[in-house]
Amino acid sequence: MSAPAPSPLAIVDAEPLPRQEEVLTDAALAFVAELHRRFTPRRDELLARRAERRAEIARTSTLDFLPETAAIRADDSWKVAPAPAALNDRRVEITGPTDRKMTINALNSGAKVWLADFEDASAPTWENVILGQVNLIDAYTRNIDFTDPGSGKSYALRPNGELATVVMRPRGWHLNERHLVDTDGTPVPGALVDFGLYFFHNAQRLLDLGKGPYFYLPKTESHLEARLWNDVFVFAQDYVGIPQGTVRATVLIETITAAYEMEEILYELRDHAAGLNAGRWDYLFSIVKNFRDGGARFVLPDRNAVTMTAPFMRAYTELLVRTCHKRGAHAIGGMAAFIPSRKDAEVNKVAFEKVRADKDREANDGFDGSWVAHPDLVPIAMESFDKVLGDKPNQKDRLREDVHVEAADLIAIDSLDAKPTYNGLVNAVQVGIRYIEAWLRGLGAVAIFNLMEDAATAEISRSQIWQWINAGVEFENGDKAAPELARKVAAEELSNIRQEIGEQAFAAGHWQEAHDLLLRVSLDENYADFLTLPAYEQLKG
């Protein structure tokens, strides 16, 4: 390993945290600084390229498979590296942030994999960023327990052989970490902070446990962004002295541009690729963002009306399974976001049946696994995949050669009969305000109306408000989507929340800030690329 030198990085505007010195060692910061020096310039170029590509979509209102990479798609000889034993069976994956209680519960959940999330399920306060790293180190060294101060209930890890395999998700390329800057005052990309600290401290430790440093890569928009990650992995493995190919990465296909480059993304990461995942809400958000000025044929109906059986979503998921299995990679399905009610058995019964039907469909379509947001859903999803897989760890041998998806199929939004509704607007405002308020308090995964919401659902909510207003949508009740209507609905929601929780709780929260921020990103003529960028400016800590 390279000898640690004094780090050129400085910690700024951050209150000291208990045990932060265990994570922010000179050696770890020197590694992150080297990642920043080598790779941030390319990150910046790729973000500029995103803007250029978006401008091209605005001009043409279309997308196609890339002609310059046709030879990679046509070459049937290449495959991704075989899955390591700890990642070969992924039939159920649970997702969640890395707070102490969630870390224990997720590892104990019975799921095969835990997506330990520093991204959409985590608001990036300095405390969440650093103590999340502490919690994962403690989990791997079995120095973790938790007692709930409210209930007095204690939580502890099960034996190692019963714990889920961790796949860690760093922040996307677009987000910076304002608390860690170089000598010029330039912030380090959040992706490199999250990846760098985790990898530096845990890569060898995980190998000693019979696992490895495994990652989910979010918000990827092109194979060139996957190539950047691959170069990061190659450098990092050499730096700490572990074998090349030890890192494994699963890429979320949650942007519409990445859907046209699935094979190329796997090819760029082929020595480190573990699979692709179908991320529904971010995918819809990306469609709205990229085709927001494409006219009526790109207007999405209410988000809950866009199910995975919609023709363009079906094309996306079937192409994902076909692509992964053609190249020997895992295909991981979407999220079951339902949060069981402790009070209403009937609500649970209906929701569990929907979850079961969704997971049955994924298993029968050829997916090798799928996501849930709550431990109570693990057995339901497990049963769906057990029925199809039996004792097999996956179904990568199901090549789905019957699938033929044309470029136009992925953006055939107008194949849906559903239309935006007034209730859909109300729901978008409700979810947007309630989620943003929690995020500003440092919570990234929030139960709202019995669903686990994260930043992706807030993004689709505000994007739909923006799109419906700019497309002049008329709702079934005769109301027209307009700024005044959005303001009226938002004011009513704010009043309802005040009545629901009481004056004291309302005053203690960030409700007015959340209301104002939602309206800002929903009504501004200049569409913000990510809600979390202006929200981060208001995030304390």
PAMI-542121 format. One record per residue (C-alpha): x, y, z; residue in three letters; residue number from 1. Coordinates in nm, 2 decimals. Layout:
<atoms>
ATOM       c1       c2       c3    aa     i
ATOM        X        Y        Z   ala   NUM
...
</atoms>
This chain:
<atoms>
ATOM       c1       c2       c3    aa     i
ATOM     0.00     0.00     0.00   met     1
ATOM     0.12     0.36    -0.07   ser     2
ATOM     0.26     0.53     0.23   ala     3
ATOM     0.01     0.78     0.38   pro     4
ATOM     0.11     1.14     0.35   ala     5
ATOM    -0.06     1.44     0.52   pro     6
ATOM    -0.39     1.48     0.33   ser     7
ATOM    -0.43     1.78     0.11   pro     8
ATOM    -0.81     1.77     0.20   leu     9
ATOM    -0.96     1.98     0.47   ala    10
ATOM    -1.28     1.93     0.67   ile    11
ATOM    -1.49     2.25     0.67   val    12
ATOM    -1.80     2.37     0.84   asp    13
ATOM    -1.86     2.04     1.02   ala    14
ATOM    -1.91     1.99     1.39   glu    15
ATOM    -1.68     1.71     1.52   pro    16
ATOM    -1.85     1.37     1.55   leu    17
ATOM    -1.79     1.10     1.80   pro    18
ATOM    -1.54     0.84     1.65   arg    19
ATOM    -1.49     1.04     1.32   gln    20
ATOM    -1.11     0.99     1.37   glu    21
ATOM    -1.16     0.62     1.31   glu    22
ATOM    -1.30     0.70     0.96   val    23
ATOM    -1.11     1.02     0.87   leu    24
ATOM    -0.76     0.88     0.92   thr    25
ATOM    -0.47     1.04     0.74   asp    26
ATOM    -0.43     0.73     0.53   ala    27
ATOM    -0.79     0.72     0.43   ala    28
ATOM    -0.80     1.09     0.35   leu    29
ATOM    -0.49     1.06     0.14   ala    30
ATOM    -0.66     0.79    -0.06   phe    31
ATOM    -0.97     1.00    -0.11   val    32
ATOM    -0.75     1.29    -0.21   ala    33
ATOM    -0.58     1.08    -0.48   glu    34
ATOM    -0.91     0.96    -0.61   leu    35
ATOM    -1.02     1.33    -0.63   his    36
ATOM    -0.70     1.44    -0.81   arg    37
ATOM    -0.72     1.16    -1.06   arg    38
ATOM    -1.09     1.13    -1.14   phe    39
ATOM    -1.28     1.45    -1.06   thr    40
ATOM    -1.17     1.63    -1.38   pro    41
ATOM    -1.32     1.34    -1.58   arg    42
ATOM    -1.63     1.35    -1.37   arg    43
ATOM    -1.67     1.72    -1.45   asp    44
ATOM    -1.63     1.65    -1.82   glu    45
ATOM    -1.90     1.38    -1.81   leu    46
ATOM    -2.14     1.61    -1.63   leu    47
ATOM    -2.09     1.86    -1.91   ala    48
ATOM    -2.16     1.58    -2.16   arg    49
ATOM    -2.49     1.51    -1.98   arg    50
ATOM    -2.60     1.87    -2.05   ala    51
ATOM    -2.50     1.84    -2.42   glu    52
ATOM    -2.69     1.52    -2.46   arg    53
ATOM    -3.00     1.66    -2.29   arg    54
ATOM    -2.99     1.96    -2.53   ala    55
ATOM    -2.98     1.71    -2.82   glu    56
ATOM    -3.28     1.52    -2.69   ile    57
ATOM    -3.46     1.86    -2.65   ala    58
ATOM    -3.39     1.92    -3.02   arg    59
ATOM    -3.48     1.58    -3.16   thr    60
ATOM    -3.73     1.43    -2.90   ser    61
ATOM    -3.58     1.09    -2.96   thr    62
ATOM    -3.31     0.84    -2.85   leu    63
ATOM    -3.15     0.55    -3.02   asp    64
ATOM    -2.90     0.28    -2.96   phe    65
ATOM    -2.55     0.41    -3.02   leu    66
ATOM    -2.41     0.35    -3.37   pro    67
ATOM    -2.05     0.39    -3.25   glu    68
ATOM    -2.08     0.09    -3.02   thr    69
ATOM    -2.27    -0.14    -3.25   ala    70
ATOM    -1.97    -0.38    -3.26   ala    71
ATOM    -1.98    -0.44    -2.88   ile    72
ATOM    -2.35    -0.53    -2.90   arg    73
ATOM    -2.30    -0.75    -3.20   ala    74
ATOM    -2.01    -0.94    -3.04   asp    75
ATOM    -2.15    -1.25    -2.87   asp    76
ATOM    -1.82    -1.36    -2.73   ser    77
ATOM    -1.77    -1.14    -2.43   trp    78
ATOM    -1.92    -1.20    -2.08   lys    79
ATOM    -1.89    -1.03    -1.75   val    80
ATOM    -1.67    -1.20    -1.48   ala    81
ATOM    -1.84    -1.49    -1.29   pro    82
ATOM    -2.02    -1.39    -0.98   ala    83
ATOM    -1.83    -1.45    -0.65   pro    84
ATOM    -2.00    -1.70    -0.42   ala    85
ATOM    -2.13    -1.43    -0.18   ala    86
ATOM    -2.32    -1.26    -0.47   leu    87
ATOM    -2.43    -1.56    -0.67   asn    88
ATOM    -2.77    -1.59    -0.50   asp    89
ATOM    -2.95    -1.25    -0.48   arg    90
ATOM    -3.31    -1.35    -0.49   arg    91
ATOM    -3.42    -1.10    -0.23   val    92
ATOM    -3.24    -0.77    -0.16   glu    93
ATOM    -3.35    -0.52     0.12   ile    94
ATOM    -3.27    -0.16     0.09   thr    95
ATOM    -3.22     0.11     0.35   gly    96
ATOM    -2.99     0.38     0.50   pro    97
ATOM    -2.69     0.30     0.72   thr    98
ATOM    -2.82     0.42     1.06   asp    99
ATOM    -2.74     0.18     1.35   arg   100
ATOM    -3.08     0.02     1.39   lys   101
ATOM    -3.13    -0.03     1.01   met   102
ATOM    -2.78    -0.17     0.98   thr   103
ATOM    -2.86    -0.45     1.23   ile   104
ATOM    -3.22    -0.51     1.11   asn   105
ATOM    -3.12    -0.52     0.74   ala   106
ATOM    -2.83    -0.76     0.80   leu   107
ATOM    -3.06    -0.98     1.01   asn   108
ATOM    -3.36    -0.96     0.77   ser   109
ATOM    -3.32    -1.29     0.60   gly   110
ATOM    -3.26    -1.12     0.27   ala   111
ATOM    -2.96    -1.24     0.06   lys   112
ATOM    -2.83    -0.88     0.01   val   113
ATOM    -2.86    -0.55     0.19   trp   114
ATOM    -2.82    -0.24    -0.03   leu   115
ATOM    -2.65    -0.01     0.23   ala   116
ATOM    -2.75     0.32     0.10   asp   117
ATOM    -2.56     0.65     0.12   phe   118
ATOM    -2.76     0.78    -0.18   glu   119
ATOM    -3.14     0.83    -0.22   asp   120
ATOM    -3.24     0.67     0.11   ala   121
ATOM    -2.99     0.90     0.30   ser   122
ATOM    -2.99     1.27     0.34   ala   123
ATOM    -2.62     1.36     0.32   pro   124
ATOM    -2.56     1.53     0.65   thr   125
ATOM    -2.20     1.50     0.77   trp   126
ATOM    -2.33     1.29     1.05   glu   127
ATOM    -2.51     1.04     0.81   asn   128
ATOM    -2.20     1.03     0.58   val   129
ATOM    -1.95     0.96     0.85   ile   130
ATOM    -2.14     0.76     1.11   leu   131
ATOM    -2.28     0.54     0.84   gly   132
ATOM    -1.92     0.44     0.77   gln   133
ATOM    -1.87     0.38     1.14   val   134
ATOM    -2.17     0.16     1.15   asn   135
ATOM    -2.06    -0.06     0.86   leu   136
ATOM    -1.71    -0.10     1.01   ile   137
ATOM    -1.87    -0.19     1.34   asp   138
ATOM    -2.10    -0.45     1.17   ala   139
ATOM    -1.80    -0.62     1.00   tyr   140
ATOM    -1.61    -0.63     1.32   thr   141
ATOM    -1.92    -0.74     1.51   arg   142
ATOM    -1.90    -0.44     1.75   asn   143
ATOM    -2.25    -0.32     1.68   ile   144
ATOM    -2.56    -0.33     1.89   asp   145
ATOM    -2.85    -0.09     1.94   phe   146
ATOM    -3.11    -0.02     2.21   thr   147
ATOM    -3.42     0.18     2.11   asp   148
ATOM    -3.45     0.47     2.36   pro   149
ATOM    -3.83     0.47     2.32   gly   150
ATOM    -3.92     0.11     2.35   ser   151
ATOM    -3.61    -0.02     2.53   gly   152
ATOM    -3.59    -0.30     2.27   lys   153
ATOM    -3.23    -0.42     2.20   ser   154
ATOM    -3.09    -0.53     1.86   tyr   155
ATOM    -2.79    -0.74     1.80   ala   156
ATOM    -2.64    -0.93     1.50   leu   157
ATOM    -2.72    -1.29     1.42   arg   158
ATOM    -2.43    -1.53     1.34   pro   159
ATOM    -2.22    -1.43     1.04   asn   160
ATOM    -2.36    -1.71     0.82   gly   161
ATOM    -2.71    -1.57     0.86   glu   162
ATOM    -2.63    -1.21     0.76   leu   163
ATOM    -2.71    -1.05     0.43   ala   164
ATOM    -2.42    -0.96     0.19   thr   165
ATOM    -2.37    -0.59     0.18   val   166
ATOM    -2.38    -0.40    -0.15   val   167
ATOM    -2.30    -0.04    -0.07   met   168
ATOM    -2.45     0.25    -0.28   arg   169
ATOM    -2.24     0.57    -0.29   pro   170
ATOM    -2.39     0.90    -0.40   arg   171
ATOM    -2.43     0.98    -0.77   gly   172
ATOM    -2.17     1.16    -0.98   trp   173
ATOM    -2.36     1.49    -0.97   his   174
ATOM    -2.34     1.55    -0.59   leu   175
ATOM    -2.05     1.70    -0.41   asn   176
ATOM    -1.95     1.67    -0.04   glu   177
ATOM    -1.92     2.03     0.08   arg   178
ATOM    -1.75     1.93     0.41   his   179
ATOM    -1.45     1.79     0.24   leu   180
ATOM    -1.25     2.02     0.01   val   181
ATOM    -0.91     2.04    -0.15   asp   182
ATOM    -0.65     2.31    -0.12   thr   183
ATOM    -0.83     2.52    -0.38   asp   184
ATOM    -1.15     2.49    -0.18   gly   185
ATOM    -1.31     2.26    -0.44   thr   186
ATOM    -1.54     2.00    -0.28   pro   187
ATOM    -1.47     1.63    -0.34   val   188
ATOM    -1.75     1.45    -0.53   pro   189
ATOM    -1.97     1.27    -0.28   gly   190
ATOM    -1.93     0.95    -0.48   ala   191
ATOM    -1.56     0.94    -0.43   leu   192
ATOM    -1.60     1.02    -0.06   val   193
ATOM    -1.85     0.74     0.00   asp   194
ATOM    -1.67     0.49    -0.21   phe   195
ATOM    -1.32     0.59    -0.10   gly   196
ATOM    -1.38     0.58     0.28   leu   197
ATOM    -1.57     0.25     0.26   tyr   198
ATOM    -1.33     0.08     0.02   phe   199
ATOM    -1.02     0.19     0.21   phe   200
ATOM    -1.14     0.07     0.55   his   201
ATOM    -1.33    -0.25     0.45   asn   202
ATOM    -1.19    -0.40     0.13   ala   203
ATOM    -0.95    -0.64     0.30   gln   204
ATOM    -1.18    -0.69     0.60   arg   205
ATOM    -1.45    -0.81     0.36   leu   206
ATOM    -1.22    -1.04     0.18   leu   207
ATOM    -1.12    -1.19     0.52   asp   208
ATOM    -1.49    -1.26     0.58   leu   209
ATOM    -1.53    -1.44     0.25   gly   210
ATOM    -1.71    -1.15     0.08   lys   211
ATOM    -1.58    -0.84    -0.09   gly   212
ATOM    -1.63    -0.47    -0.17   pro   213
ATOM    -1.95    -0.47    -0.36   tyr   214
ATOM    -2.12    -0.16    -0.49   phe   215
ATOM    -2.44    -0.03    -0.65   tyr   216
ATOM    -2.38     0.25    -0.89   leu   217
ATOM    -2.66     0.51    -0.91   pro   218
ATOM    -2.78     0.77    -1.17   lys   219
ATOM    -2.54     0.64    -1.44   thr   220
ATOM    -2.63     0.80    -1.77   glu   221
ATOM    -2.38     0.65    -2.01   ser   222
ATOM    -2.12     0.38    -2.07   his   223
ATOM    -1.85     0.65    -2.04   leu   224
ATOM    -1.96     0.71    -1.68   glu   225
ATOM    -1.94     0.33    -1.62   ala   226
ATOM    -1.58     0.34    -1.77   arg   227
ATOM    -1.49     0.61    -1.52   leu   228
ATOM    -1.61     0.39    -1.23   trp   229
ATOM    -1.41     0.10    -1.38   asn   230
ATOM    -1.10     0.31    -1.38   asp   231
ATOM    -1.16     0.41    -1.02   val   232
ATOM    -1.19     0.04    -0.93   phe   233
ATOM    -0.87    -0.06    -1.11   val   234
ATOM    -0.68     0.22    -0.93   phe   235
ATOM    -0.83     0.15    -0.59   ala   236
ATOM    -0.75    -0.22    -0.60   gln   237
ATOM    -0.39    -0.15    -0.69   asp   238
ATOM    -0.36     0.12    -0.42   tyr   239
ATOM    -0.46    -0.11    -0.13   val   240
ATOM    -0.30    -0.42    -0.28   gly   241
ATOM    -0.59    -0.65    -0.35   ile   242
ATOM    -0.65    -0.86    -0.67   pro   243
ATOM    -0.80    -0.69    -0.97   gln   244
ATOM    -1.16    -0.81    -1.01   gly   245
ATOM    -1.23    -0.81    -0.64   thr   246
ATOM    -1.47    -0.52    -0.66   val   247
ATOM    -1.81    -0.60    -0.81   arg   248
ATOM    -2.06    -0.34    -0.92   ala   249
ATOM    -2.43    -0.36    -1.00   thr   250
ATOM    -2.55    -0.06    -1.21   val   251
ATOM    -2.89     0.08    -1.16   leu   252
ATOM    -3.05     0.14    -1.50   ile   253
ATOM    -3.26     0.43    -1.37   glu   254
ATOM    -3.20     0.68    -1.65   thr   255
ATOM    -3.36     0.67    -1.99   ile   256
ATOM    -3.02     0.72    -2.16   thr   257
ATOM    -2.86     0.43    -1.98   ala   258
ATOM    -3.14     0.21    -2.10   ala   259
ATOM    -3.00     0.25    -2.45   tyr   260
ATOM    -2.65     0.15    -2.33   glu   261
ATOM    -2.70    -0.15    -2.11   met   262
ATOM    -2.47    -0.38    -2.30   glu   263
ATOM    -2.20    -0.11    -2.33   glu   264
ATOM    -2.22    -0.04    -1.95   ile   265
ATOM    -2.17    -0.41    -1.88   leu   266
ATOM    -1.88    -0.42    -2.13   tyr   267
ATOM    -1.70    -0.13    -1.97   glu   268
ATOM    -1.73    -0.29    -1.62   leu   269
ATOM    -1.70    -0.65    -1.74   arg   270
ATOM    -1.42    -0.75    -1.50   asp   271
ATOM    -1.61    -0.59    -1.22   his   272
ATOM    -1.97    -0.61    -1.33   ala   273
ATOM    -2.22    -0.80    -1.11   ala   274
ATOM    -2.55    -0.71    -1.29   gly   275
ATOM    -2.80    -0.44    -1.36   leu   276
ATOM    -3.11    -0.33    -1.17   asn   277
ATOM    -3.44    -0.18    -1.28   ala   278
ATOM    -3.50     0.14    -1.07   gly   279
ATOM    -3.85     0.25    -1.14   arg   280
ATOM    -3.90     0.59    -0.99   trp   281
ATOM    -3.57     0.74    -1.10   asp   282
ATOM    -3.63     0.59    -1.45   tyr   283
ATOM    -3.97     0.78    -1.48   leu   284
ATOM    -3.81     1.09    -1.34   phe   285
ATOM    -3.54     1.06    -1.61   ser   286
ATOM    -3.80     1.03    -1.88   ile   287
ATOM    -3.98     1.34    -1.77   val   288
ATOM    -3.65     1.53    -1.73   lys   289
ATOM    -3.51     1.44    -2.07   asn   290
ATOM    -3.84     1.47    -2.27   phe   291
ATOM    -4.00     1.75    -2.07   arg   292
ATOM    -4.04     1.97    -2.38   asp   293
ATOM    -4.13     1.68    -2.61   gly   294
ATOM    -4.50     1.76    -2.62   gly   295
ATOM    -4.82     1.57    -2.52   ala   296
ATOM    -4.69     1.23    -2.63   arg   297
ATOM    -4.43     1.23    -2.34   phe   298
ATOM    -4.67     1.34    -2.07   val   299
ATOM    -4.68     1.08    -1.79   leu   300
ATOM    -5.00     1.00    -1.60   pro   301
ATOM    -5.01     0.98    -1.22   asp   302
ATOM    -4.70     0.80    -1.10   arg   303
ATOM    -4.91     0.52    -0.94   asn   304
ATOM    -5.08     0.46    -1.27   ala   305
ATOM    -4.75     0.38    -1.44   val   306
ATOM    -4.71     0.01    -1.34   thr   307
ATOM    -4.44    -0.22    -1.46   met   308
ATOM    -4.69    -0.37    -1.70   thr   309
ATOM    -4.70    -0.05    -1.90   ala   310
ATOM    -4.57    -0.13    -2.25   pro   311
ATOM    -4.27     0.10    -2.23   phe   312
ATOM    -4.18    -0.02    -1.88   met   313
ATOM    -4.22    -0.38    -2.00   arg   314
ATOM    -3.98    -0.31    -2.29   ala   315
ATOM    -3.73    -0.17    -2.04   tyr   316
ATOM    -3.74    -0.46    -1.79   thr   317
ATOM    -3.75    -0.74    -2.05   glu   318
ATOM    -3.45    -0.58    -2.24   leu   319
ATOM    -3.27    -0.56    -1.90   leu   320
ATOM    -3.32    -0.93    -1.83   val   321
ATOM    -3.22    -1.03    -2.19   arg   322
ATOM    -2.91    -0.81    -2.18   thr   323
ATOM    -2.79    -0.93    -1.84   cys   324
ATOM    -2.84    -1.30    -1.92   his   325
ATOM    -2.68    -1.27    -2.26   lys   326
ATOM    -2.36    -1.14    -2.08   arg   327
ATOM    -2.37    -1.36    -1.77   gly   328
ATOM    -2.48    -1.09    -1.53   ala   329
ATOM    -2.76    -1.08    -1.27   his   330
ATOM    -3.08    -0.90    -1.35   ala   331
ATOM    -3.23    -0.75    -1.04   ile   332
ATOM    -3.59    -0.63    -1.03   gly   333
ATOM    -3.76    -0.32    -0.88   gly   334
ATOM    -3.87    -0.21    -0.54   met   335
ATOM    -4.16    -0.32    -0.33   ala   336
ATOM    -4.20    -0.01    -0.13   ala   337
ATOM    -4.50    -0.10     0.09   phe   338
ATOM    -4.46    -0.05     0.47   ile   339
ATOM    -4.69    -0.28     0.66   pro   340
ATOM    -4.95    -0.11     0.89   ser   341
ATOM    -4.95    -0.21     1.26   arg   342
ATOM    -5.32    -0.11     1.27   lys   343
ATOM    -5.49    -0.21     0.96   asp   344
ATOM    -5.48    -0.58     0.86   ala   345
ATOM    -5.70    -0.53     0.56   glu   346
ATOM    -5.46    -0.27     0.41   val   347
ATOM    -5.18    -0.52     0.46   asn   348
ATOM    -5.37    -0.80     0.30   lys   349
ATOM    -5.44    -0.60    -0.02   val   350
ATOM    -5.08    -0.47    -0.03   ala   351
ATOM    -4.92    -0.81     0.03   phe   352
ATOM    -5.12    -0.95    -0.26   glu   353
ATOM    -4.99    -0.67    -0.49   lys   354
ATOM    -4.64    -0.73    -0.38   val   355
ATOM    -4.67    -1.10    -0.44   arg   356
ATOM    -4.81    -1.05    -0.79   ala   357
ATOM    -4.53    -0.80    -0.87   asp   358
ATOM    -4.26    -1.04    -0.75   lys   359
ATOM    -4.42    -1.34    -0.92   asp   360
ATOM    -4.41    -1.14    -1.25   arg   361
ATOM    -4.05    -1.06    -1.20   glu   362
ATOM    -3.94    -1.41    -1.12   ala   363
ATOM    -4.14    -1.55    -1.41   asn   364
ATOM    -3.99    -1.29    -1.65   asp   365
ATOM    -3.64    -1.41    -1.57   gly   366
ATOM    -3.51    -1.17    -1.30   phe   367
ATOM    -3.26    -1.33    -1.06   asp   368
ATOM    -3.38    -1.12    -0.76   gly   369
ATOM    -3.57    -0.82    -0.65   ser   370
ATOM    -3.59    -0.54    -0.39   trp   371
ATOM    -3.80    -0.48    -0.08   val   372
ATOM    -3.81    -0.19     0.16   ala   373
ATOM    -3.92    -0.36     0.47   his   374
ATOM    -3.82    -0.69     0.65   pro   375
ATOM    -4.19    -0.81     0.65   asp   376
ATOM    -4.18    -0.83     0.27   leu   377
ATOM    -3.87    -1.05     0.26   val   378
ATOM    -4.07    -1.38     0.30   pro   379
ATOM    -4.32    -1.28     0.03   ile   380
ATOM    -4.05    -1.19    -0.22   ala   381
ATOM    -3.85    -1.50    -0.12   met   382
ATOM    -4.15    -1.73    -0.19   glu   383
ATOM    -4.20    -1.58    -0.54   ser   384
ATOM    -3.84    -1.65    -0.63   phe   385
ATOM    -3.81    -1.98    -0.45   asp   386
ATOM    -4.10    -2.11    -0.66   lys   387
ATOM    -3.91    -2.03    -0.98   val   388
ATOM    -3.55    -2.08    -0.88   leu   389
ATOM    -3.58    -2.38    -0.64   gly   390
ATOM    -3.23    -2.47    -0.53   asp   391
ATOM    -3.07    -2.28    -0.82   lys   392
ATOM    -2.89    -1.96    -0.71   pro   393
ATOM    -3.02    -1.76    -1.02   asn   394
ATOM    -3.17    -1.81    -1.36   gln   395
ATOM    -2.90    -1.66    -1.58   lys   396
ATOM    -2.94    -1.96    -1.81   asp   397
ATOM    -3.28    -1.82    -1.92   arg   398
ATOM    -3.16    -1.62    -2.21   leu   399
ATOM    -3.49    -1.46    -2.31   arg   400
ATOM    -3.40    -1.48    -2.67   glu   401
ATOM    -3.77    -1.42    -2.74   asp   402
ATOM    -3.73    -1.05    -2.64   val   403
ATOM    -3.69    -0.80    -2.92   his   404
ATOM    -3.70    -0.44    -2.82   val   405
ATOM    -3.68    -0.15    -3.07   glu   406
ATOM    -3.54     0.19    -2.98   ala   407
ATOM    -3.89     0.35    -3.00   ala   408
ATOM    -4.04     0.10    -2.76   asp   409
ATOM    -3.85     0.24    -2.47   leu   410
ATOM    -4.00     0.59    -2.51   ile   411
ATOM    -4.35     0.49    -2.63   ala   412
ATOM    -4.51     0.68    -2.34   ile   413
ATOM    -4.83     0.75    -2.54   asp   414
ATOM    -4.90     0.37    -2.54   ser   415
ATOM    -5.06     0.43    -2.20   leu   416
ATOM    -5.43     0.50    -2.17   asp   417
ATOM    -5.41     0.66    -1.83   ala   418
ATOM    -5.41     1.04    -1.80   lys   419
ATOM    -5.30     1.28    -1.52   pro   420
ATOM    -5.57     1.34    -1.26   thr   421
ATOM    -5.64     1.61    -1.00   tyr   422
ATOM    -5.58     1.35    -0.73   asn   423
ATOM    -5.25     1.27    -0.89   gly   424
ATOM    -5.15     1.64    -0.85   leu   425
ATOM    -5.26     1.64    -0.49   val   426
ATOM    -5.06     1.32    -0.42   asn   427
ATOM    -4.75     1.46    -0.59   ala   428
ATOM    -4.77     1.78    -0.37   val   429
ATOM    -4.84     1.58    -0.05   gln   430
ATOM    -4.54     1.34    -0.11   val   431
ATOM    -4.32     1.62    -0.22   gly   432
ATOM    -4.37     1.84     0.09   ile   433
ATOM    -4.37     1.55     0.34   arg   434
ATOM    -4.05     1.40     0.19   tyr   435
ATOM    -3.85     1.72     0.15   ile   436
ATOM    -3.94     1.82     0.51   glu   437
ATOM    -3.80     1.49     0.64   ala   438
ATOM    -3.49     1.52     0.42   trp   439
ATOM    -3.42     1.86     0.56   leu   440
ATOM    -3.42     1.70     0.90   arg   441
ATOM    -3.16     1.45     0.79   gly   442
ATOM    -3.39     1.16     0.70   leu   443
ATOM    -3.37     1.01     0.35   gly   444
ATOM    -3.60     0.71     0.38   ala   445
ATOM    -3.95     0.82     0.49   val   446
ATOM    -4.27     0.62     0.53   ala   447
ATOM    -4.56     0.83     0.37   ile   448
ATOM    -4.90     0.68     0.33   phe   449
ATOM    -4.77     0.33     0.39   asn   450
ATOM    -4.50     0.35     0.12   leu   451
ATOM    -4.13     0.39     0.18   met   452
ATOM    -4.04     0.71    -0.01   glu   453
ATOM    -3.69     0.82    -0.10   asp   454
ATOM    -3.54     1.10    -0.30   ala   455
ATOM    -3.64     0.93    -0.63   ala   456
ATOM    -4.01     0.95    -0.54   thr   457
ATOM    -3.98     1.32    -0.45   ala   458
ATOM    -3.81     1.37    -0.79   glu   459
ATOM    -4.09     1.21    -0.99   ile   460
ATOM    -4.35     1.41    -0.78   ser   461
ATOM    -4.20     1.75    -0.85   arg   462
ATOM    -4.11     1.66    -1.21   ser   463
ATOM    -4.47     1.56    -1.29   gln   464
ATOM    -4.60     1.89    -1.14   ile   465
ATOM    -4.36     2.07    -1.37   trp   466
ATOM    -4.44     1.87    -1.67   gln   467
ATOM    -4.82     1.89    -1.63   trp   468
ATOM    -4.81     2.26    -1.59   ile   469
ATOM    -4.58     2.32    -1.89   asn   470
ATOM    -4.78     2.08    -2.10   ala   471
ATOM    -5.11     2.26    -2.01   gly   472
ATOM    -5.27     1.94    -1.89   val   473
ATOM    -5.65     1.96    -1.81   glu   474
ATOM    -5.76     1.73    -1.54   phe   475
ATOM    -6.09     1.53    -1.53   glu   476
ATOM    -6.26     1.78    -1.30   asn   477
ATOM    -6.20     2.07    -1.55   gly   478
ATOM    -5.91     2.23    -1.36   asp   479
ATOM    -5.61     2.31    -1.57   lys   480
ATOM    -5.26     2.24    -1.44   ala   481
ATOM    -5.12     2.59    -1.37   ala   482
ATOM    -4.89     2.75    -1.11   pro   483
ATOM    -5.18     2.90    -0.92   glu   484
ATOM    -5.34     2.56    -0.89   leu   485
ATOM    -5.02     2.40    -0.76   ala   486
ATOM    -4.98     2.69    -0.51   arg   487
ATOM    -5.34     2.64    -0.39   lys   488
ATOM    -5.30     2.26    -0.34   val   489
ATOM    -4.97     2.32    -0.16   ala   490
ATOM    -5.12     2.58     0.07   ala   491
ATOM    -5.41     2.34     0.15   glu   492
ATOM    -5.16     2.06     0.22   glu   493
ATOM    -4.95     2.28     0.46   leu   494
ATOM    -5.27     2.37     0.65   ser   495
ATOM    -5.37     2.00     0.67   asn   496
ATOM    -5.03     1.90     0.80   ile   497
ATOM    -5.05     2.18     1.07   arg   498
ATOM    -5.39     2.04     1.18   gln   499
ATOM    -5.27     1.68     1.16   glu   500
ATOM    -4.96     1.72     1.38   ile   501
ATOM    -5.03     2.02     1.59   gly   502
ATOM    -4.88     2.36     1.62   glu   503
ATOM    -4.58     2.26     1.83   gln   504
ATOM    -4.46     1.98     1.60   ala   505
ATOM    -4.53     2.20     1.30   phe   506
ATOM    -4.32     2.48     1.44   ala   507
ATOM    -4.04     2.24     1.52   ala   508
ATOM    -4.02     2.10     1.16   gly   509
ATOM    -3.91     2.24     0.83   his   510
ATOM    -4.26     2.25     0.67   trp   511
ATOM    -4.26     2.60     0.53   gln   512
ATOM    -3.91     2.54     0.38   glu   513
ATOM    -4.02     2.22     0.23   ala   514
ATOM    -4.34     2.38     0.08   his   515
ATOM    -4.13     2.66    -0.07   asp   516
ATOM    -3.86     2.44    -0.21   leu   517
ATOM    -4.12     2.20    -0.37   leu   518
ATOM    -4.29     2.50    -0.54   leu   519
ATOM    -3.96     2.64    -0.65   arg   520
ATOM    -3.84     2.33    -0.83   val   521
ATOM    -4.19     2.25    -0.96   ser   522
ATOM    -4.27     2.60    -1.10   leu   523
ATOM    -3.93     2.75    -1.20   asp   524
ATOM    -3.91     2.80    -1.58   glu   525
ATOM    -3.55     2.66    -1.55   asn   526
ATOM    -3.59     2.30    -1.45   tyr   527
ATOM    -3.34     2.20    -1.18   ala   528
ATOM    -3.15     1.88    -1.29   asp   529
ATOM    -3.18     1.73    -0.94   phe   530
ATOM    -3.40     1.84    -0.65   leu   531
ATOM    -3.12     1.74    -0.41   thr   532
ATOM    -2.89     2.01    -0.54   leu   533
ATOM    -3.09     2.31    -0.41   pro   534
ATOM    -3.21     2.11    -0.11   ala   535
ATOM    -2.85     2.04    -0.01   tyr   536
ATOM    -2.79     2.41     0.02   glu   537
ATOM    -3.06     2.42     0.29   gln   538
ATOM    -2.96     2.10     0.46   leu   539
ATOM    -2.81     2.17     0.81   lys   540
ATOM    -2.52     1.95     0.93   gly   541
</atoms>
